[in-house]
Amino acid sequence: MFRYLIVVVTFVTCNSDVTAEKEGLFVIPSGNIKFNPNQKSTYEEEISSLNQFFIDYYNNATKADDTQVITCPPGFEPNATQICILPELGCIPENVWNYNTIAPCIILSYNGTTKFDPYDDIEELPSQMPNLLKDISKEIWYVNNNTMPEVIWVSCTYGRMDYYAPFIDTNLPGYRKPIVALNLFLCNEINTTVEITCNMWAKGIDNEKNPETSVKFTVTVEKN
């Protein structure tokens, strides 16, 4: 059975604090997601959760007087006096976050106090890291003259497939951790519960011992 995710990485900033039910890596909507794209009443709670999470991203209501609100292209890192207008996620509230389709949008973010350092060398990559992510890291290492990118990796496993995206932390004042938007294309998974596991990868992280850096959730698309 052919299965795939499209991972869209979006970098955003906001001055207010992240709030979530789970400490550490978390998903919005939370819990076990179950909906019928043909029945709006079955996904109203999910839409409400996503809209509430993004209020500050759109309004920028708490920005300082000297903060410049700008449009940020993909990969742009704002400085301490800039806030990004939310860029294209691949799924937007005007389209009810794609919950009227079989491709719902899931948001990953991090709500933890622990600061993790990126890997400096390919020799630091842990044995538990998925092989494909190791290969990607090694390729980046060699292309960049034996230099590792300053990113915290996130991997998501869906069935036997793995998908990767970087969280980038610039530690700038007023900077919110980046979000990762997952578009789940579940055309072959109708009326089937899909379990997805996402892990963070950086120095000092042991996903088997540290629940703060891992999250599991399920998605079920119901159709008659």
N, C-alpha and C positions, 0 to 999 in steps of 0.2 A: 504494500500500500504506500503510495507516494504521500509524504508529509513534509510540510515546510512552514517556516515562519519567516516573516520579513521584519528585520530589526531596524528601526529608525532611531538614530541617536540625535537628541536635541539638547542643546546647551541653553539654559535659561538662568536668570538671576532674580532674586526677590529678597526684600529686607525682612520679611516676617518669618517666623519659625515654622518648620515643618511639623504638622500634627498627623499622627497615624495611630492605629490601634496597636501595631506591632513595633517593638524596639528593634532597630537595625534595618536590614533590607526588607522592604515591604512592597505590596502591590495594591493598586487602586483599579477597580473595586477589590475589596478584600473578601476573603472567604471562598466558598465554593460557588462559582458563577454558573447560573443555569438560566437560560432564557429561550424564548421562541421569537425569532426575528419578525414574524408576522403578527405578534401580539405585543403591543407597546406596554401593556400593563405588566408583562413579565420581566421587563428590563428597566422600568422607571427608577428603581432603587440604585441600579448601577450607574445610570446617567446622572442621578442626583449626586452620587459620591464623586464622580469625575468632575462635574461642574463645581462642586464645593471646593475640591482640591485646587482647582485652577483659578479661583476668584482673584487671588493676589497677583497671579501671573499676568492677568489681563488688566486689572485696574491699576496696579503699581501704586496703590493708595498710600503706602507708608514710606515712599521714597523721600530721601532728604532733598532740601531745596536746591542744592547744587548738583543733584544727580541728573544726568542726561539720559532720557529714554530714547533708545535707538532701535532700528531694525537690524537684527543680527543674522548674517548668513550662516549656513551650516558650518560648524567647526570654529566659529569666531569666539574668542575669549574676551569678554568685556573687562575693562579695568575698574578700579575702585570707585570711579565716579559715573559709571554707566550701568544701566539696567536694560536688559533685552526685552523688547516686545516679543511675545511668544511666537516663534517661527512655525513653519509648517510641520505638523506632526505626522501627516499621512492619514490622520483621522481627526475630525474636528467636531465641536459641539453642535454646529449647525446641521451636521449629518448624524446627530445623536450618537457620536462616537462609533459609528458603524454597527451599532447593535440592531439595526434594522436589516442587517445582512448576515452572512455566515462568516464575516471577517471582523469580529469585535476587537476593540482597542483595549489593551492592558498597559498600565503605567507602572514602571519600576522606579523606586527612589530609595534613599537611605536616610534613616532617622536614628542615627546612633551618635554616641559621644566619643567613641574610639576613633583615633586618627591612624590610618594605615599608610605605610610607605610603599611606593611602587618598587618592583624588582629592579635592581641595578645591573644584573648579569644573568645570562641564560642558565648559569650553573645554579642559580637560586630557585629555579622553577621546581615546584614540588612534584613528587611522583603521582599525586592524586589528580593533578591538572589534566584535563582531557588532551589527548594526543594532538588533535587538530589545533587547539589553542597553543600548545607548545610549538608546533610547526610554524604557526603564524608569528609567534614571539621571536623565534630563531631567525625567521626571514627578515623581520624588522631589524633585528640586532645586526645582521650582516649588511643589510642595505644602508643602515645608518652608521657605518664604521664602528661596530661594536658598542653601540649606544642603545639603551632601552628607552622606550617612550615613557614619560612620566604620567602613567595612567593606571587606574584601578580597573581591572577587567571584570566583566560580568558575563557568565556563561549561563545559558538556559537550555535545558535538555527536554526534548519533546519526543517521546518514543525512543528511537535509536539515533536521533539527530541532535546535534549540538549547534548553538548559535551564539555569537559573541558580539560584545559592544563595550566601549570604554566609558567609565565614569572618569571625568577629569576634575581635579580639585585644585583650584588656584589659591585657596586660602585668602581671597580678597575680602575686605569688609563688605558686608551686605550681600555676599555671594551665596546663593543656594546651590546645593549639590545638583548636578545635572540629573535630568530624568531620561529614562530609556523608554521609548514607546514601542510596544510589540503589537504588530498586526497579525492576528491568528487567522490563517486561511484554513477553514475546517470543512471544506466541501466534501471530503471523504470520511468525515467523522460525525455525521448527523446522528442524533440520538445515541451518542457514545460519549462517555465521560473521559476527557483527556486530562492527564496529570502532567504538570509542568514543574520542573525544579530549576531554580536559579541560584547560582553561587557567585560570590565575589572572590577575586584572586589578587593577593598582594602579600607583602612580607608579614609574617606573624599570623596569617590566617590559617586556621585548621577548620574546614567546614564541617568535619565530623564531630568536633568538640565545641565549636562556637556557633550556636544557633543565630547569633546576631548577623552573620554574613550569608545566611541561606534562607530561602523561602520556597514553600511548596504551595501550589494551588491547583484547582481543577476548573475546567470549563466544559459545559455541556450545552450544545445547541440542539434544541428540541424542535422537531417539525413533524406534523402529522402526515 
